[in-house]
C-alpha cells in the first residue's frame, strides 16, 4: 500500500493561536432574552427567585467542569424537568444545591 502524497501547506491555511477573527460579513451576537429563575420549594409551587450569584471570579467565563455519574432514569428526569421549566442543566443544579443548603440551615 503506497502512502498518499500530502498537500503542501500554504501560510494562508495555517492557523495561528490567538489570531482568529470573525468574517467581516458575519452578524454579531445579540443578548438572549432572559427567563425568570424558579425556586424549588419542597411541597410547594415553583416561584420566581433571586438570581443566584456566582462566587467571586467564578462567572460563566470561570466555569469548571463537574463530572459524575448518575442513574439513567435520574438523568432523563433531570433533563426533562430543566427543559420543561426553561432552565439550563447547570442552573437547575445550582438552584437545587441552594435549596438544599437553605433547607439544612447552611
C-alpha positions in Angstrom: 0.0 0.0 0.0 1.5 3.3 -1.0 1.4 6.5 1.0 -0.8 9.3 -0.4 1.2 12.4 -1.3 0.5 15.2 1.2 -0.7 18.6 0.0 1.7 21.4 0.5 0.7 23.8 3.3 0.5 27.4 2.5 0.7 30.3 5.0 -2.9 31.2 4.5 -4.1 27.7 5.6 -2.2 27.5 8.8 -4.0 28.8 11.9 -2.1 30.9 14.4 -3.3 30.6 18.0 -4.9 33.7 19.2 -5.1 35.3 15.8 -8.6 34.2 14.9 -11.2 36.8 13.8 -14.8 36.5 12.6 -15.6 37.0 9.0 -16.3 40.6 8.1 -19.8 39.8 6.9 -20.7 37.8 9.9 -23.6 39.0 12.1 -22.7 39.9 15.7 -24.2 38.2 18.7 -27.2 39.8 20.5 -28.2 39.3 24.1 -30.6 36.4 24.5 -33.9 37.1 26.3 -33.7 36.1 29.9 -36.2 33.8 31.6 -37.2 34.1 35.3 -35.3 31.8 37.7 -37.6 29.4 39.5 -37.0 28.4 43.1 -37.7 24.8 44.1 -39.7 24.7 47.3 -40.4 21.4 48.9 -44.2 20.6 48.8 -44.9 23.9 47.2 -45.3 25.6 43.8 -42.5 27.0 41.8 -41.9 30.7 42.4 -39.6 33.3 41.0 -36.4 33.6 43.0 -33.5 36.0 43.1 -30.8 35.2 40.6 -28.0 33.1 42.2 -24.8 35.0 42.4 -21.6 33.2 41.3 -18.7 33.1 43.7 -16.1 35.9 43.1 -14.2 35.1 40.0 -16.5 32.2 39.1 -18.8 33.7 36.5 -19.6 31.9 33.2 -16.1 32.6 31.9 -14.5 31.0 35.0 -16.7 27.8 34.9 -15.1 24.5 35.8 -16.5 21.1 34.7 -18.3 19.0 37.3 -18.4 15.3 36.1 -20.1 12.5 38.0 -22.3 9.5 37.1 -26.0 9.3 37.9 -28.6 6.6 37.1 -30.0 6.9 33.6 -33.6 7.4 34.9 -32.5 10.3 37.1 -30.5 11.9 34.3 -33.5 11.8 32.0 -35.9 13.2 34.7 -33.4 16.0 35.5 -33.0 17.0 31.8 -36.8 16.8 31.1 -37.6 18.9 34.2 -35.0 21.5 33.2 -36.3 21.7 29.6 -39.9 22.0 30.8 -39.0 24.9 33.0 -36.7 26.7 30.6 -33.6 26.1 32.7 -30.1 25.0 31.7 -28.8 21.9 33.5 -26.2 23.9 35.5 -28.9 26.4 36.5 -31.1 23.6 37.9 -28.2 22.1 39.7 -27.3 25.4 41.3 -30.9 26.1 42.3 -31.2 22.6 43.8 -28.0 23.0 45.7 -29.1 26.4 47.1 -32.5 25.0 48.1 -30.7 22.0 49.9 -28.4 24.4 51.8 -31.4 26.6 52.9 -33.4 23.5 54.0 -30.4 22.3 56.1 -29.7 25.7 57.6 -26.4 26.3 55.9 
